[in-house]
Amino acid sequence: MVQTHIMNVLPRRLIAQCWTNQETRISLSHFLRASTTPVAVSSSFLCSELPIRYSHILRLLSSLNTDCLQTPLIRNVAQRYLVDICSILHPSLRQTPPRAFSQTIHRLRQRQASSLIRLRYALASSTSTPRSLKLLDHINAVGLGIHFLLDQHVSWHLQTGNHAQALCPLELARQAVNDARQVCGATFDAVPEVEVKAGQADSVTHVPSIIHRMLYESILLTLHSQCVQQLGMKRRWWFERRPAPLVLDVFGGATSIGYRLTNPTACISSPLGHTIPRDPMGLPVRQNTNDDEVEWSVWSGWRMAQTLASHFGGNLDVVSADGLGSTVYLALDRDSNLLERYPVLPAVRNPDAQLDAFLYAVAEDATHHYKTTPATHHHAVSLTAAVGHA
């Protein structure tokens, strides 16, 4: 199989360097165009930075025990990342024409989204532990940093319009309200109105899809809680009660802008944690071959919205109490020079041994013998062989 071949000709020396190298932290300002295309989306920067960040996800996964690493989902994701690292490290990629390079980055973005969803299924299952959920938080933070690099390159070079720019907070709020109500309307009969109130909120520098997604998930959470409560009331009473409207305030200050979403109904507690992608009724979203759906689903859910908010210094939180309702707060810092939040990786005392143990744990032909006595002679440094058969 392809994965087995990759494991046998893996460029271990280069993987080991990425395994221990420090990431280059970025800010939103690194995605802003001055006179030329931003350096953070250049092919030279991506070819040097992406393998490090991919390796950091593998390094986080290496903290799992061998039995967990050998589960089909974890092993499949680990092997996908190894294949992608080999592809990015291949010398010929730097000489690829710009359009072909952008298409490669676009494919990597789709693969990254699929890998993160699979990790959510693996680590946020019914048997998850606080340790596995914390690990998933760290993986999502690294994965979001990777997503920014991939997505901003695609936006600049394929002209998708999603590059970091000065945005109107009010327009994004109205768009998110319409999208969230439309999704709920496909499931529930009566969807509450959302009144958008504008205060002094000047433009803010950010990525359009990210702010939209944070607001969308917040509004969807509150609409869902009220629609579920309304559905229960219809079953208990013979008359219908009109759903109470929600209020979304948009305001700003010298250092930040904010959103406050007021809901007369308390939020349901279960959607506030790590969840797999689900529709408004709580049914798992089918992951088919539609790449756009996979990329949309990867950032679904309240916990992922909090990750999006905190990455560049923002904050998303909710205060909820039965009988009193709930209020969602979103604050975004105006300073576009704030560096991204990157998790503290586990200490590496013996990186060579740690990497070898991980590689053999996720190998296709791993057996009980390899769990206890991993070998090293299969590792080679042939990038051409690795990528040529990938």
N, C-alpha and C positions, 0 to 999 in steps of 0.2 A: 504494500500500500504506500501512498505518497508520504504519509506521516512517518511510517517506519523508515523509509529511505532518508527523509530529512533528519531523523534522529541518528542515523548511522553516519552521515556525512556532515554533521552539524559543525559550524565554525566555532568551536568551543572557546578558542582564545578571544575572539571578538565578543562573544556572548558574555564571557567572564568580565571583560572590561566594562561593558554596559551594565552588568549586574551590580557593580560597585561604584560606578560613576555618579556624580552629582547632577541633578537636573538643572536646566537653566530656567529660572522662573520668569514668567512673562506678566505683563499687565495689559489692560485694554489699549493703552497708548501705543503698544508695540504693533497693534493691528491697524493703526490709523495711517492713512497715506499722507506723506509730506510732499515730496516732489516725485518720488518713485514708489513702486510697490513696496509695502512694508517688509522689513527684513525678516520678521517672524514667520512669514508665509513663503519665503524663498526656498528653492529646492535644496540649496546647500545647508540651510539651517534645519529643515525638516529631516534630511537624510542623516544628520548627526544627532538630532534631539529625539526623534521618534523611537529609535531602537533603545535608548536609555529608558524612556518612559514605559515602553512595552516590557522591558526587562524588570522594571520596578513592580509591575503587576504580577509577573511571575515570581518575583522575590516575595511579594505579599502572600501569594498562594503557597509558597514553600513552607510557610508557617503551619500549614495543615498537616495532619498526620498522614502516613502513607496510605491508609485505607481510604481516606477522603480524596487524596490525589488520584487514586486509581478508579474512582467512580467515573462512568462514561462522560458525564457533562464536564467535569473538571479537566479530565485528561484531554478531551476534545478541544476545549478552549485553550489549554496550555500549548497543544500542538499547533493550533491555528496561529497563536502569537509567535511561536518559533518560526513558522513558515513566513510570517509577515516580516519578522526581524531579518531573516535571510534575504528576503526580497529587497528590503530597504537598504541593507548593507551592500548589496551588489554594486560594484563600481560603475557598471553601465547605466544605472538609474540616474546618476548625476548628469550624464550626457544625453539623456532622453529629451527630445523636443518638448517645449513647454506644454503644448496641448496634450500630448501623450502622457506627460508626467502628471498633469492635472487629472486626467482620467484614472491613472493609477491611484492617486490620492483619494479620488471619489470612491473607488472600489474599496480602499482601505477603510474609509469612513463607514461604509455599509457593513463591512466585516467586523469593525469595532463595535458597532451598535448590536449586531447579532451576538457577539461574544459577551458583552455586558448583560444582555438579557438572559443568556444561558447561565451566567454566574448568579443572577438573581434567583433563577429557578433552583440552582444548586444550594445556595447559601441562605436563602430566605424561605425555606420549606417549613413544614409543620414541625420538623425535628430540629430547627435552628436553635442556637444558643446565643447568649449575649456576646460571646467571643466571636462567633461566626458573623453576627450582625455588625459588630464593630469592624471586622475585617472587610465586610461588604461596603461599609461607609468609606473606608480608606481606598478600596479599589474604585469605587464610584468617583472619588475625588481625583484620583490619578486619571481615570478614564475620561472625566470631564475636561481635564487639561489637554488630553490627547484630542478630544473632540473639537476643542477650540482651534487647535493648530490645523487639523484636517479641514474643518468647516470653513475657517477663514481663508485658507488657500483656495478652496473650491469657489467661495463667494467672489474673491477678487479675480480669479482667472477665468471662471466660467460665467461671470456677471449674473449671479443669482440675486443680488441686492441685499444680501444678509450680512454684509460686512459691518464692522464696528463703526458707528456714526452718531451724530447728534440726533436725538429722537424726541418726539413730543409725547410725554407721559400720558396725556389725556387721550390721544388718538389710539395708543396701544391699549388703554383700558377699555375703550368702547369696542375695539375689535375683539378683545378677549371675552368680553361680556357676550357679544353676539355669538361667538363660536361655542362658548360653554352652554348657553341656552339652547342653541341648535342641537348639540349633542344630547342634552337632557331631554329635549323635546321629542327625540326619536325613541325614547324609552318610557317617559312619563306623560300622562295626559295634560296635567297642568303644571307649568313651570313658572316659578316666581319671577316678577320683574326685578331688574337691577337698575337702580337709579344712580347715575354717575354724577357726582358733584365735584366741580373743579375749583380749586383754590389757586394760590400763587405757586405754580409748578413750572419752572422754566425747563428748557431742554436738558437732557442728560445723555452722556456718552455711554453707549452700550451696544450690544448685539440685538437687533429687533426680535429675532425668534426666541431669545432667552428671556427677555422681559415679558413677552407675550406668553411664554410657557409658564412662568411663575404665576402670573395673574390668572391664566386659564385654569391651572390646577387648583388655585385657591378658590376661585369662583365655582368650579365644578364640585369641590368638596362641600361648600356651603349649600349649593343648590341640591346636591344629592341628599344631604342630611334633612333638608326641609321637605323634599319630595317624598322621601321614605316615611317621614312622620305624617305627612298629609295622606299618604296611602293607608297607613294604619288607622287614621281617624275616619277615613271613609268606610273602613270595614267595621268600625265600632258604632258609628252614628248613621242615621238615615238621611241626614242632610249633608250638603257639601259646603265646606268652608274654603273661601278663596285664599290661596297662599299669600302670606305677608311678604311685602317687597323687601329686597335687600338694598343696602346703601353702600356705594363705593366712593369714598372720599379720596381725592387726589390733591396732594399738597406738597410744598417744597420749602426748603430753607437754604441757608448759605452753603452748607456742606453736604446736604443730602436731599433726596426726594422721597416721598412716602405714599403708601396706599393703605387705607383702612377700610376693611370690608365688614360691615355690621350685619349680623344675622340673628333674627329673633329665636332661632332654634339652635340648641346645642349640637356641636359636631359629633358625628359618630366616631368612637375612639379607634375602631379597627383599621380604617384607612390611613391613620396617622403614622403607622410604622412602615417597615419594608414590605412591599407587596409585589407580586408579579403583575404584569400589565393586565388590567381588567376594564370591562365596560361599566357604564353607570349602574347597571344592575348587579355588579359584582362578579360577573362571569369572566373567566380567563380569556384574553384576546388570543385568537388563533395566530400563530406565527407561520405564515405561508411564504411563498417565494416573492411577495411584493416587498421590494427593498424599501420603498417609501414608508410603508406601514411599520416595518421593523425599526427604521430610524425614528419614526414618530413615537413608537411605543417605549423606546429605551429610556426616555426621560419622563414617563408617566408616573403619577403618584405623588403624594404629599412629601414623602421623604426625599425623593429626587428633586422636587421643587426647592426644598431647603438647601440641598447641595448646590443647585444652580445659584441660589441667592447668596450663599456664603462664599462662593469661590473668589469673588473680587471685593470682599469686604462688606457685603450686604447682610441682611438678616430677614428671615421669614419665620413668623411664630403665630400661634393661635391661643387665645384664652377662651375657654368654654366651660359652662356650668349648666346643669339641668335646671330648667325653669327661668334662667336668666339669659340664655342665648349664647352667642359666640362672636368673637371679633378676631379677624385676621389682620396682622400687621406685616407690611413689607417695606423695608427701608433699603435704599440703594445709595451708596456713596458717590458723590460727584467727582471725586478724585480719580481720574483715569490712570494715574501712575501707581496705584496700589498694586503690589505684586499678588499673584494668585496664592491661594491657600493650598499648600501641599502637605500631605500627611507625613508624620514622622515614621520612617520605615524601620522595621526591626533591625537591631544591631547585627552586623555580620562579623562573627569571630573567626570563622574559617571559611572564607568565600568559596574556595575550590571544592572543599568537601560538601558544602551546602548545595552548590550548583550541581555537582555530580549526583548527589542523592536525589535532587529534584528531577534531573533529566531521566534517571533510571526509573523513578517512580511513575513518570507519565509516559514512558516508552510503551509502544504497542505490545511488545513481547515481554513486559515485566512479569517476573514470576516471584514466588516466595524466596527463591534463592537470591534474586537481585535485591530484595528488600533488605537483606542482611549483609550481602557482600557485593556492593556495586563495583563494576569494573570501569576502566577508563580508556581502554585501547580502541574503542569504536569511534572516539571523537576525532574528527579531522578538521582542517581549516579550508576546505574546498568550497568557497562561495559559489563558484560556477556550477559545480555539481549539484549543490543544494537547490539553487534557484532554477537551474535548467530542468529539473524534474519536478518542481513544485507546481 
